[in-house]
Amino acid sequence: MAKALKSTVPDLWELENDLYDEGLRLICGVDEAGRGPLAGPVCAAAVILPRGFLPEGLNDSKKLTEKKREALFPVICEHAVSWSVAFGTVEEIEQVNILQATFLAMNRAISGLKPQPDFALIDGNRNREIRIPSRAVIGGDGRCASVAAASILAKVTRDHLMLELAGEYPEYGFEKHKGYGTKAHYEALRAFGPCPAHRMSFLKSAGF
């Protein structure tokens, strides 16, 4: 008899189902996009999905094409129990550092959920700054359905905002690199200098 092979595909509802079975009522997933770029805000999203909801292709946003993320965005928004996105501004990043600005955005996103969750799953290894009961989940955007959904909403929302900034500051090519430190972005910085959308604390090491 052939031996059954264990699937290597993660069950995106395993962790959340365990928590629901423990008696939790509403669980949200939280993730961010834009911690690393040289320009633009950091964006966080919080999502409560109906238990068991799993649209085709749901995964960590970094593993999806832009086309797939754009297709999943309205599906998630339509079917979610609640969803919310929020930003940590460039000014806040400069004032309190990128990590704290990220938690500001995450807490704002959670606060925007209606109804409010009683527990949050946070992508990453740190959750002490989250204002509601929560758990940090390393690689959560590839392990938990609601965190994967949040990763898509955060990424797509921030990408759209960077397209708006590209209209204000067309010389930097924000529509292509979304503010990340590409060769073309550094060349534009050397040619034109920084603009108000740039994080000056991120540019110091490059001599700006």
VEXTOR-566643 format. One record per residue: residue number from 1; x, y, z of N, C-alpha, C, CB in turn. Coordinates in nm, 3 decimals, always signed. Glycine has a CB too. Layout:
N
NUM/X/Y/Z/X/Y/Z/X/Y/Z/X/Y/Z
...
This chain:
208
1/+0.086/-0.120/+0.000/+0.000/+0.000/+0.000/+0.089/+0.124/+0.000/-0.097/+0.001/+0.125
2/+0.055/+0.217/-0.086/+0.135/+0.339/-0.093/+0.120/+0.419/+0.036/+0.092/+0.425/-0.214
3/+0.233/+0.475/+0.079/+0.232/+0.556/+0.201/+0.185/+0.698/+0.169/+0.372/+0.559/+0.266
4/+0.092/+0.748/+0.248/+0.041/+0.883/+0.226/+0.151/+0.984/+0.257/-0.084/+0.911/+0.314
5/+0.163/+1.083/+0.171/+0.262/+1.188/+0.191/+0.199/+1.306/+0.262/+0.323/+1.232/+0.056
6/+0.271/+1.358/+0.359/+0.221/+1.474/+0.432/+0.234/+1.598/+0.345/+0.298/+1.493/+0.564
7/+0.128/+1.675/+0.337/+0.129/+1.795/+0.255/+0.225/+1.898/+0.312/-0.011/+1.855/+0.243
8/+0.299/+1.965/+0.222/+0.389/+2.072/+0.263/+0.321/+2.208/+0.254/+0.516/+2.071/+0.178
9/+0.195/+2.209/+0.209/+0.119/+2.334/+0.199/+0.059/+2.366/+0.335/+0.008/+2.324/+0.090
10/+0.087/+2.485/+0.390/+0.035/+2.516/+0.523/-0.116/+2.533/+0.523/+0.101/+2.641/+0.577
11/-0.179/+2.492/+0.631/-0.322/+2.515/+0.651/-0.336/+2.655/+0.707/-0.387/+2.406/+0.747
12/-0.384/+2.747/+0.625/-0.389/+2.888/+0.666/-0.491/+2.915/+0.776/-0.420/+2.974/+0.547
13/-0.572/+2.816/+0.809/-0.669/+2.836/+0.917/-0.635/+2.758/+1.043/-0.807/+2.796/+0.869
14/-0.526/+2.684/+1.044/-0.495/+2.598/+1.158/-0.480/+2.677/+1.288/-0.367/+2.520/+1.132
15/-0.398/+2.781/+1.287/-0.374/+2.858/+1.410/-0.500/+2.930/+1.454/-0.261/+2.958/+1.390
16/-0.568/+2.993/+1.360/-0.689/+3.067/+1.396/-0.800/+2.975/+1.445/-0.738/+3.148/+1.277
17/-0.814/+2.859/+1.383/-0.915/+2.764/+1.430/-0.886/+2.717/+1.572/-0.921/+2.643/+1.336
18/-0.759/+2.694/+1.602/-0.722/+2.654/+1.739/-0.763/+2.762/+1.839/-0.570/+2.628/+1.749
19/-0.741/+2.888/+1.803/-0.776/+2.999/+1.892/-0.927/+3.013/+1.905/-0.715/+3.130/+1.841
20/-0.998/+2.999/+1.794/-1.144/+3.005/+1.802/-1.199/+2.891/+1.888/-1.206/+3.000/+1.661
21/-1.139/+2.774/+1.875/-1.184/+2.660/+1.954/-1.159/+2.679/+2.103/-1.115/+2.533/+1.907
22/-1.064/+2.767/+2.136/-1.037/+2.799/+2.277/-1.139/+2.897/+2.334/-0.897/+2.857/+2.291
23/-1.225/+2.951/+2.246/-1.332/+3.039/+2.293/-1.324/+3.183/+2.249/-1.335/+3.036/+2.438
24/-1.221/+3.219/+2.171/-1.214/+3.356/+2.122/-1.328/+3.382/+2.024/-1.078/+3.383/+2.056
25/-1.375/+3.505/+2.024/-1.492/+3.540/+1.943/-1.454/+3.598/+1.808/-1.579/+3.640/+2.018
26/-1.368/+3.698/+1.807/-1.326/+3.762/+1.682/-1.174/+3.779/+1.683/-1.397/+3.899/+1.662
27/-1.108/+3.731/+1.579/-0.963/+3.740/+1.566/-0.931/+3.819/+1.440/-0.897/+3.598/+1.562
28/-0.841/+3.914/+1.454/-0.795/+3.988/+1.337/-0.650/+3.953/+1.306/-0.811/+4.140/+1.358
29/-0.614/+3.960/+1.180/-0.476/+3.949/+1.138/-0.423/+4.087/+1.105/-0.462/+3.855/+1.017
30/-0.297/+4.112/+1.137/-0.238/+4.244/+1.117/-0.102/+4.230/+1.049/-0.224/+4.320/+1.252
31/-0.078/+4.312/+0.948/+0.052/+4.313/+0.881/+0.078/+4.453/+0.828/+0.057/+4.208/+0.766
32/+0.202/+4.476/+0.790/+0.242/+4.607/+0.739/+0.310/+4.594/+0.604/+0.335/+4.677/+0.839
33/+0.321/+4.707/+0.537/+0.397/+4.716/+0.413/+0.472/+4.849/+0.416/+0.305/+4.705/+0.286
34/+0.598/+4.843/+0.376/+0.673/+4.968/+0.362/+0.764/+5.006/+0.477/+0.579/+5.076/+0.342
35/+0.816/+4.908/+0.550/+0.913/+4.943/+0.654/+1.049/+4.979/+0.596/+0.927/+4.827/+0.751
36/+1.083/+4.920/+0.482/+1.218/+4.936/+0.430/+1.244/+5.049/+0.331/+1.254/+4.815/+0.367
37/+1.144/+5.105/+0.265/+1.170/+5.205/+0.162/+1.236/+5.334/+0.213/+1.043/+5.240/+0.095
38/+1.290/+5.408/+0.119/+1.352/+5.538/+0.149/+1.249/+5.650/+0.150/+1.461/+5.569/+0.048
39/+1.130/+5.623/+0.100/+1.028/+5.728/+0.086/+0.890/+5.671/+0.111/+1.035/+5.792/-0.054
40/+0.800/+5.762/+0.149/+0.661/+5.725/+0.169/+0.633/+5.672/+0.308/+0.621/+5.623/+0.069
41/+0.506/+5.665/+0.345/+0.468/+5.618/+0.479/+0.476/+5.466/+0.489/+0.327/+5.665/+0.513
42/+0.463/+5.417/+0.611/+0.443/+5.274/+0.633/+0.292/+5.253/+0.645/+0.522/+5.222/+0.761
43/+0.244/+5.143/+0.590/+0.100/+5.115/+0.591/+0.075/+4.986/+0.666/+0.044/+5.106/+0.448
44/-0.029/+4.983/+0.748/-0.069/+4.861/+0.818/-0.215/+4.832/+0.786/-0.047/+4.874/+0.971
45/-0.248/+4.705/+0.786/-0.387/+4.663/+0.767/-0.425/+4.563/+0.874/-0.408/+4.602/+0.626
46/-0.552/+4.566/+0.913/-0.608/+4.470/+1.007/-0.734/+4.412/+0.943/-0.640/+4.537/+1.147
47/-0.748/+4.280/+0.950/-0.859/+4.212/+0.881/-0.917/+4.104/+0.971/-0.811/+4.150/+0.747
48/-1.050/+4.104/+0.982/-1.122/+3.992/+1.043/-1.192/+3.918/+0.930/-1.226/+4.041/+1.152
49/-1.157/+3.793/+0.908/-1.221/+3.713/+0.803/-1.330/+3.624/+0.863/-1.117/+3.628/+0.728
50/-1.433/+3.592/+0.785/-1.527/+3.490/+0.830/-1.451/+3.359/+0.849/-1.645/+3.472/+0.728
51/-1.482/+3.289/+0.954/-1.408/+3.166/+0.983/-1.417/+3.068/+0.867/-1.462/+3.101/+1.111
52/-1.299/+3.025/+0.820/-1.291/+2.930/+0.712/-1.284/+2.991/+0.573/-1.407/+2.840/+0.719
53/-1.302/+3.123/+0.564/-1.299/+3.189/+0.432/-1.158/+3.184/+0.375/-1.349/+3.335/+0.441
54/-1.144/+3.132/+0.253/-1.011/+3.117/+0.194/-1.022/+3.137/+0.043/-0.951/+2.977/+0.228
55/-1.012/+3.262/-0.003/-1.019/+3.285/-0.148/-0.900/+3.221/-0.220/-1.023/+3.436/-0.178
56/-0.923/+3.179/-0.341/-0.820/+3.111/-0.417/-0.696/+3.199/-0.433/-0.874/+3.069/-0.555
57/-0.581/+3.145/-0.401/-0.455/+3.218/-0.417/-0.413/+3.299/-0.298/-0.466/+3.306/-0.533
58/-0.492/+3.300/-0.191/-0.454/+3.380/-0.074/-0.320/+3.333/-0.020/-0.562/+3.370/+0.036
59/-0.229/+3.429/-0.001/-0.095/+3.397/+0.047/-0.027/+3.527/+0.089/-0.012/+3.324/-0.062
60/+0.093/+3.513/+0.143/+0.178/+3.628/+0.172/+0.186/+3.715/+0.048/+0.321/+3.582/+0.218
61/+0.160/+3.845/+0.063/+0.157/+3.936/-0.052/+0.288/+3.935/-0.130/+0.126/+4.077/-0.006
62/+0.400/+3.912/-0.062/+0.530/+3.913/-0.129/+0.545/+3.796/-0.226/+0.643/+3.909/-0.026
63/+0.464/+3.693/-0.208/+0.472/+3.576/-0.295/+0.372/+3.583/-0.411/+0.447/+3.450/-0.214
64/+0.299/+3.692/-0.420/+0.197/+3.709/-0.523/+0.239/+3.815/-0.623/+0.063/+3.745/-0.461
65/+0.193/+3.801/-0.745/+0.216/+3.904/-0.845/+0.129/+4.025/-0.814/+0.188/+3.850/-0.988
66/+0.167/+4.138/-0.869/+0.085/+4.258/-0.851/-0.057/+4.235/-0.903/+0.149/+4.378/-0.923
67/-0.069/+4.166/-1.015/-0.201/+4.138/-1.072/-0.286/+4.055/-0.976/-0.187/+4.064/-1.206
68/-0.226/+3.955/-0.913/-0.300/+3.870/-0.820/-0.338/+3.948/-0.694/-0.217/+3.747/-0.782
69/-0.248/+4.031/-0.644/-0.282/+4.113/-0.526/-0.399/+4.205/-0.557/-0.160/+4.195/-0.481
70/-0.395/+4.267/-0.673/-0.502/+4.359/-0.711/-0.635/+4.285/-0.725/-0.467/+4.431/-0.842
71/-0.630/+4.161/-0.772/-0.753/+4.083/-0.788/-0.808/+4.040/-0.653/-0.727/+3.960/-0.875
72/-0.720/+4.006/-0.558/-0.765/+3.960/-0.427/-0.813/+4.075/-0.338/-0.653/+3.885/-0.357
73/-0.763/+4.194/-0.361/-0.797/+4.308/-0.275/-0.949/+4.327/-0.261/-0.734/+4.436/-0.330
74/-1.025/+4.342/-0.371/-1.170/+4.362/-0.355/-1.242/+4.240/-0.300/-1.232/+4.401/-0.487
75/-1.191/+4.122/-0.327/-1.252/+3.999/-0.274/-1.243/+3.998/-0.121/-1.184/+3.873/-0.333
76/-1.124/+4.031/-0.071/-1.105/+4.038/+0.074/-1.195/+4.144/+0.136/-0.958/+4.066/+0.108
77/-1.196/+4.262/+0.076/-1.277/+4.372/+0.131/-1.426/+4.338/+0.131/-1.253/+4.501/+0.051
78/-1.471/+4.271/+0.027/-1.614/+4.238/+0.015/-1.657/+4.134/+0.118/-1.645/+4.187/-0.125
79/-1.572/+4.035/+0.144/-1.612/+3.923/+0.228/-1.569/+3.935/+0.373/-1.557/+3.797/+0.172
80/-1.478/+4.025/+0.404/-1.428/+4.038/+0.541/-1.541/+4.079/+0.636/-1.314/+4.140/+0.547
81/-1.535/+4.029/+0.757/-1.624/+4.078/+0.862/-1.597/+4.226/+0.885/-1.605/+3.997/+0.995
82/-1.469/+4.260/+0.885/-1.428/+4.399/+0.898/-1.283/+4.411/+0.850/-1.442/+4.450/+1.045
83/-1.249/+4.526/+0.795/-1.110/+4.551/+0.755/-1.080/+4.700/+0.770/-1.084/+4.505/+0.609
84/-0.952/+4.728/+0.788/-0.912/+4.867/+0.809/-0.766/+4.882/+0.771/-0.935/+4.911/+0.957
85/-0.732/+4.995/+0.711/-0.592/+5.027/+0.681/-0.558/+5.162/+0.743/-0.565/+5.027/+0.527
86/-0.432/+5.179/+0.778/-0.387/+5.303/+0.841/-0.239/+5.322/+0.810/-0.412/+5.302/+0.994
87/-0.192/+5.446/+0.833/-0.054/+5.479/+0.800/+0.022/+5.531/+0.920/-0.051/+5.583/+0.689
88/+0.153/+5.512/+0.915/+0.247/+5.587/+0.996/+0.318/+5.681/+0.900/+0.349/+5.492/+1.073
89/+0.304/+5.809/+0.920/+0.350/+5.907/+0.822/+0.503/+5.919/+0.821/+0.289/+6.042/+0.852
90/+0.553/+5.981/+0.716/+0.697/+6.008/+0.707/+0.742/+6.091/+0.828/+0.732/+6.082/+0.574
91/+0.659/+6.188/+0.866/+0.694/+6.272/+0.981/+0.703/+6.189/+1.109/+0.590/+6.384/+0.999
92/+0.611/+6.095/+1.126/+0.615/+6.009/+1.244/+0.733/+5.914/+1.241/+0.485/+5.930/+1.256
93/+0.766/+5.864/+1.123/+0.885/+5.778/+1.110/+1.009/+5.854/+1.155/+0.902/+5.729/+0.963
94/+1.018/+5.981/+1.117/+1.133/+6.062/+1.155/+1.133/+6.095/+1.304/+1.135/+6.191/+1.074
95/+1.016/+6.111/+1.360/+1.006/+6.149/+1.502/+1.030/+6.034/+1.597/+0.871/+6.209/+1.530
96/+0.974/+5.917/+1.566/+0.976/+5.807/+1.665/+1.048/+5.682/+1.617/+0.836/+5.771/+1.703
97/+1.093/+5.677/+1.495/+1.162/+5.568/+1.426/+1.062/+5.477/+1.355/+1.248/+5.487/+1.526
98/+1.111/+5.399/+1.262/+1.023/+5.322/+1.175/+0.948/+5.213/+1.252/+1.103/+5.259/+1.063
99/+1.013/+5.151/+1.350/+0.945/+5.044/+1.424/+0.825/+5.099/+1.501/+1.043/+4.977/+1.522
100/+0.844/+5.209/+1.572/+0.734/+5.266/+1.649/+0.625/+5.323/+1.558/+0.786/+5.375/+1.743
101/+0.664/+5.378/+1.444/+0.565/+5.427/+1.348/+0.483/+5.312/+1.291/+0.634/+5.505/+1.233
102/+0.547/+5.196/+1.275/+0.475/+5.077/+1.230/+0.370/+5.036/+1.330/+0.573/+4.962/+1.205
103/+0.405/+5.037/+1.459/+0.307/+5.000/+1.561/+0.196/+5.105/+1.573/+0.376/+4.981/+1.696
104/+0.228/+5.232/+1.552/+0.123/+5.334/+1.546/+0.022/+5.298/+1.438/+0.184/+5.475/+1.520
105/+0.073/+5.263/+1.319/-0.016/+5.228/+1.208/-0.096/+5.102/+1.240/+0.066/+5.207/+1.079
106/-0.032/+5.003/+1.300/-0.104/+4.880/+1.333/-0.215/+4.905/+1.433/-0.007/+4.777/+1.389
107/-0.187/+4.980/+1.537/-0.290/+5.010/+1.637/-0.404/+5.093/+1.577/-0.230/+5.085/+1.756
108/-0.371/+5.184/+1.487/-0.475/+5.261/+1.419/-0.563/+5.170/+1.333/-0.412/+5.372/+1.333
109/-0.499/+5.076/+1.263/-0.577/+4.984/+1.180/-0.670/+4.898/+1.265/-0.483/+4.894/+1.097
110/-0.619/+4.848/+1.376/-0.702/+4.768/+1.466/-0.817/+4.851/+1.520/-0.618/+4.711/+1.582
111/-0.788/+4.976/+1.558/-0.893/+5.063/+1.612/-1.002/+5.092/+1.511/-0.832/+5.194/+1.661
112/-0.968/+5.082/+1.383/-1.066/+5.110/+1.278/-1.161/+4.995/+1.248/-0.996/+5.147/+1.154
113/-1.139/+4.881/+1.311/-1.226/+4.765/+1.287/-1.358/+4.779/+1.362/-1.156/+4.635/+1.329
114/-1.465/+4.746/+1.295/-1.597/+4.744/+1.357/-1.668/+4.617/+1.310/-1.681/+4.873/+1.321
115/-1.698/+4.522/+1.398/-1.676/+4.525/+1.543/-1.529/+4.510/+1.579/-1.757/+4.416/+1.610
116/-1.496/+4.546/+1.701/-1.360/+4.532/+1.749/-1.327/+4.385/+1.778/-1.339/+4.618/+1.874
117/-1.207/+4.341/+1.741/-1.165/+4.204/+1.773/-1.129/+4.190/+1.919/-1.047/+4.161/+1.685
118/-1.129/+4.068/+1.969/-1.081/+4.047/+2.106/-0.941/+3.987/+2.108/-1.177/+3.958/+2.183
119/-0.884/+3.966/+1.986/-0.748/+3.913/+1.979/-0.690/+3.945/+1.842/-0.745/+3.758/+2.005
120/-0.558/+3.968/+1.838/-0.491/+4.000/+1.712/-0.370/+3.910/+1.691/-0.447/+4.147/+1.709
121/-0.353/+3.869/+1.568/-0.233/+3.796/+1.526/-0.146/+3.894/+1.448/-0.269/+3.669/+1.441
122/-0.025/+3.916/+1.496/+0.063/+4.018/+1.440/+0.177/+3.950/+1.364/+0.119/+4.110/+1.552
123/+0.195/+3.984/+1.239/+0.306/+3.927/+1.163/+0.438/+3.977/+1.220/+0.295/+3.963/+1.013
124/+0.529/+3.884/+1.245/+0.661/+3.923/+1.296/+0.691/+3.861/+1.430/+0.671/+4.073/+1.306
125/+0.789/+3.917/+1.497/+0.836/+3.860/+1.624/+0.815/+3.953/+1.743/+0.982/+3.825/+1.615
126/+0.732/+4.057/+1.725/+0.714/+4.153/+1.834/+0.571/+4.202/+1.837/+0.811/+4.271/+1.820
127/+0.511/+4.206/+1.955/+0.373/+4.253/+1.966/+0.347/+4.328/+2.096/+0.278/+4.135/+1.956
128/+0.451/+4.361/+2.171/+0.430/+4.425/+2.302/+0.361/+4.559/+2.291/+0.563/+4.444/+2.372
129/+0.377/+4.626/+2.177/+0.318/+4.759/+2.162/+0.172/+4.755/+2.117/+0.397/+4.839/+2.063
130/+0.119/+4.638/+2.089/-0.020/+4.626/+2.044/-0.113/+4.641/+2.164/-0.044/+4.490/+1.973
131/-0.219/+4.719/+2.147/-0.303/+4.760/+2.260/-0.411/+4.661/+2.298/-0.366/+4.890/+2.230
132/-0.430/+4.556/+2.219/-0.527/+4.454/+2.257/-0.452/+4.321/+2.273/-0.642/+4.442/+2.150
133/-0.513/+4.222/+2.338/-0.446/+4.092/+2.349/-0.404/+4.042/+2.212/-0.538/+3.989/+2.418
134/-0.282/+3.990/+2.202/-0.230/+3.955/+2.071/-0.120/+3.851/+2.081/-0.177/+4.079/+2.000
135/-0.082/+3.801/+1.967/+0.030/+3.707/+1.956/+0.112/+3.742/+1.834/-0.020/+3.560/+1.950
136/+0.243/+3.747/+1.847/+0.332/+3.765/+1.732/+0.350/+3.630/+1.664/+0.469/+3.825/+1.776
137/+0.342/+3.628/+1.532/+0.357/+3.505/+1.455/+0.462/+3.528/+1.348/+0.220/+3.461/+1.392
138/+0.579/+3.471/+1.365/+0.684/+3.484/+1.265/+0.639/+3.416/+1.137/+0.817/+3.424/+1.316
139/+0.648/+3.488/+1.028/+0.598/+3.435/+0.901/+0.448/+3.421/+0.896/+0.660/+3.302/+0.874
140/+0.379/+3.501/+0.976/+0.234/+3.490/+0.985/+0.162/+3.514/+0.854/+0.183/+3.586/+1.086
141/+0.221/+3.596/+0.765/+0.155/+3.623/+0.638/+0.153/+3.502/+0.546/+0.223/+3.739/+0.568
142/+0.230/+3.399/+0.579/+0.224/+3.275/+0.504/+0.166/+3.160/+0.583/+0.360/+3.238/+0.456
143/+0.121/+3.190/+0.708/+0.071/+3.085/+0.797/-0.073/+3.106/+0.840/+0.157/+3.076/+0.918
144/-0.121/+3.228/+0.838/-0.255/+3.260/+0.891/-0.335/+3.334/+0.784/-0.244/+3.346/+1.020
145/-0.456/+3.290/+0.763/-0.540/+3.348/+0.657/-0.561/+3.497/+0.677/-0.674/+3.277/+0.652
146/-0.596/+3.538/+0.799/-0.626/+3.680/+0.820/-0.502/+3.767/+0.808/-0.689/+3.699/+0.957
147/-0.386/+3.715/+0.847/-0.262/+3.791/+0.833/-0.223/+3.801/+0.685/-0.147/+3.726/+0.915
148/-0.241/+3.693/+0.611/-0.217/+3.698/+0.467/-0.306/+3.802/+0.400/-0.240/+3.560/+0.404
149/-0.433/+3.804/+0.439/-0.525/+3.904/+0.385/-0.480/+4.045/+0.419/-0.667/+3.881/+0.437
150/-0.436/+4.065/+0.543/-0.387/+4.197/+0.585/-0.264/+4.237/+0.506/-0.355/+4.198/+0.734
151/-0.177/+4.141/+0.476/-0.056/+4.174/+0.401/-0.091/+4.225/+0.262/+0.036/+4.051/+0.391
152/-0.194/+4.168/+0.202/-0.237/+4.211/+0.069/-0.299/+4.350/+0.074/-0.337/+4.111/+0.009
153/-0.386/+4.374/+0.172/-0.448/+4.506/+0.182/-0.345/+4.614/+0.209/-0.554/+4.506/+0.291
154/-0.248/+4.586/+0.295/-0.145/+4.685/+0.326/-0.059/+4.715/+0.204/-0.057/+4.637/+0.443
155/-0.017/+4.610/+0.134/+0.070/+4.628/+0.018/+0.001/+4.703/-0.094/+0.118/+4.493/-0.033
156/-0.121/+4.663/-0.127/-0.193/+4.727/-0.237/-0.224/+4.873/-0.202/-0.324/+4.651/-0.270
157/-0.267/+4.898/-0.079/-0.299/+5.034/-0.038/-0.176/+5.124/-0.046/-0.356/+5.036/+0.104
158/-0.064/+5.074/+0.003/+0.058/+5.156/-0.001/+0.105/+5.178/-0.145/+0.169/+5.091/+0.081
159/+0.098/+5.074/-0.227/+0.137/+5.090/-0.368/+0.053/+5.197/-0.436/+0.123/+4.957/-0.442
160/-0.076/+5.199/-0.408/-0.162/+5.301/-0.468/-0.123/+5.441/-0.421/-0.310/+5.273/-0.435
161/-0.089/+5.453/-0.294/-0.047/+5.584/-0.243/+0.084/+5.628/-0.309/-0.030/+5.579/-0.090
162/+0.174/+5.533/-0.332/+0.301/+5.569/-0.397/+0.276/+5.614/-0.542/+0.399/+5.451/-0.394
163/+0.173/+5.561/-0.606/+0.138/+5.609/-0.739/+0.091/+5.754/-0.733/+0.028/+5.520/-0.801
164/+0.018/+5.789/-0.627/-0.023/+5.929/-0.609/+0.098/+6.019/-0.587/-0.120/+5.942/-0.490
165/+0.194/+5.971/-0.506/+0.315/+6.050/-0.483/+0.397/+6.064/-0.611/+0.401/+5.986/-0.374
166/+0.390/+5.965/-0.698/+0.460/+5.973/-0.827/+0.404/+6.087/-0.911/+0.449/+5.841/-0.903
167/+0.275/+6.114/-0.896/+0.216/+6.226/-0.967/+0.264/+6.360/-0.913/+0.066/+6.220/-0.959
168/+0.290/+6.366/-0.782/+0.339/+6.489/-0.721/+0.488/+6.510/-0.746/+0.313/+6.488/-0.571
169/+0.562/+6.400/-0.747/+0.708/+6.407/-0.761/+0.751/+6.311/-0.872/+0.780/+6.373/-0.625
170/+0.723/+6.343/-0.997/+0.745/+6.248/-1.107/+0.892/+6.214/-1.134/+0.684/+6.302/-1.232
171/+0.982/+6.298/-1.087/+1.123/+6.276/-1.120/+1.185/+6.155/-1.050/+1.202/+6.397/-1.085
172/+1.118/+6.100/-0.947/+1.180/+5.994/-0.868/+1.140/+5.852/-0.911/+1.144/+6.013/-0.724
173/+1.038/+5.839/-0.992/+0.997/+5.706/-1.037/+0.929/+5.622/-0.930/+1.116/+5.633/-1.087
174/+0.857/+5.687/-0.837/+0.790/+5.613/-0.729/+0.694/+5.506/-0.782/+0.714/+5.710/-0.639
175/+0.637/+5.529/-0.901/+0.543/+5.433/-0.955/+0.610/+5.299/-0.989/+0.476/+5.491/-1.079
176/+0.740/+5.300/-1.005/+0.813/+5.178/-1.040/+0.868/+5.106/-0.918/+0.927/+5.211/-1.134
177/+0.937/+5.179/-0.832/+1.005/+5.114/-0.718/+0.934/+5.132/-0.585/+1.145/+5.166/-0.705
178/+0.826/+5.211/-0.583/+0.744/+5.232/-0.464/+0.824/+5.288/-0.345/+0.679/+5.101/-0.424
179/+0.933/+5.357/-0.376/+1.012/+5.421/-0.271/+1.131/+5.341/-0.223/+0.925/+5.449/-0.155
180/+1.146/+5.218/-0.271/+1.259/+5.136/-0.227/+1.390/+5.186/-0.289/+1.236/+4.988/-0.265
181/+1.500/+5.144/-0.231/+1.630/+5.196/-0.268/+1.690/+5.129/-0.390/+1.724/+5.183/-0.154
182/+1.629/+5.144/-0.503/+1.682/+5.087/-0.627/+1.791/+5.179/-0.684/+1.569/+5.067/-0.730
183/+1.864/+5.126/-0.780/+1.968/+5.205/-0.847/+1.908/+5.331/-0.909/+2.039/+5.121/-0.955
184/+1.794/+5.317/-0.976/+1.729/+5.431/-1.040/+1.686/+5.535/-0.937/+1.609/+5.386/-1.122
185/+1.639/+5.487/-0.821/+1.596/+5.580/-0.716/+1.716/+5.660/-0.664/+1.528/+5.504/-0.600
186/+1.827/+5.594/-0.637/+1.946/+5.665/-0.590/+1.999/+5.762/-0.695/+2.055/+5.565/-0.552
187/+1.989/+5.725/-0.821/+2.032/+5.816/-0.927/+1.946/+5.942/-0.929/+2.027/+5.746/-1.063
188/+1.815/+5.924/-0.909/+1.724/+6.039/-0.905/+1.754/+6.127/-0.784/+1.578/+5.992/-0.902
189/+1.785/+6.063/-0.671/+1.819/+6.141/-0.551/+1.945/+6.224/-0.574/+1.839/+6.048/-0.431
190/+2.043/+6.166/-0.640/+2.166/+6.242/-0.667/+2.141/+6.357/-0.765/+2.275/+6.150/-0.722
191/+2.047/+6.336/-0.856/+2.018/+6.439/-0.956/+1.929/+6.551/-0.902/+1.952/+6.376/-1.076
192/+1.832/+6.515/-0.818/+1.731/+6.613/-0.777/+1.731/+6.642/-0.627/+1.595/+6.565/-0.817
193/+1.802/+6.562/-0.549/+1.795/+6.578/-0.404/+1.665/+6.519/-0.351/+1.806/+6.725/-0.365
194/+1.653/+6.508/-0.219/+1.532/+6.450/-0.159/+1.412/+6.544/-0.173/+1.556/+6.419/-0.011
195/+1.293/+6.484/-0.165/+1.169/+6.561/-0.163/+1.100/+6.538/-0.029/+1.075/+6.520/-0.283
196/+0.990/+6.607/+0.000/+0.923/+6.590/+0.130/+0.874/+6.449/+0.159/+0.808/+6.683/+0.137
197/+0.862/+6.365/+0.056/+0.816/+6.228/+0.078/+0.929/+6.136/+0.125/+0.756/+6.172/-0.049
198/+1.052/+6.183/+0.124/+1.165/+6.098/+0.162/+1.185/+6.095/+0.314/+1.293/+6.146/+0.092
199/+1.232/+5.980/+0.360/+1.266/+5.962/+0.501/+1.413/+5.998/+0.519/+1.238/+5.814/+0.549
200/+1.438/+6.118/+0.570/+1.575/+6.166/+0.575/+1.664/+6.080/+0.664/+1.578/+6.309/+0.623
201/+1.606/+6.020/+0.768/+1.686/+5.933/+0.855/+1.735/+5.810/+0.781/+1.604/+5.889/+0.977
202/+1.664/+5.770/+0.675/+1.706/+5.655/+0.595/+1.814/+5.694/+0.494/+1.586/+5.594/+0.522
203/+1.828/+5.823/+0.467/+1.920/+5.869/+0.363/+2.056/+5.913/+0.416/+1.857/+5.982/+0.287
204/+2.068/+5.924/+0.548/+2.192/+5.975/+0.606/+2.312/+5.891/+0.567/+2.181/+5.981/+0.757
205/+2.296/+5.760/+0.568/+2.409/+5.673/+0.536/+2.452/+5.687/+0.391/+2.374/+5.529/+0.565
206/+2.362/+5.740/+0.307/+2.395/+5.760/+0.166/+2.447/+5.900/+0.139/+2.274/+5.733/+0.080
207/+2.461/+5.980/+0.244/+2.522/+6.112/+0.229/+2.426/+6.223/+0.194/+2.626/+6.106/+0.126
208/+2.297/+6.203/+0.214/+2.200/+6.310/+0.183/+2.163/+6.387/+0.310/+2.072/+6.252/+0.116
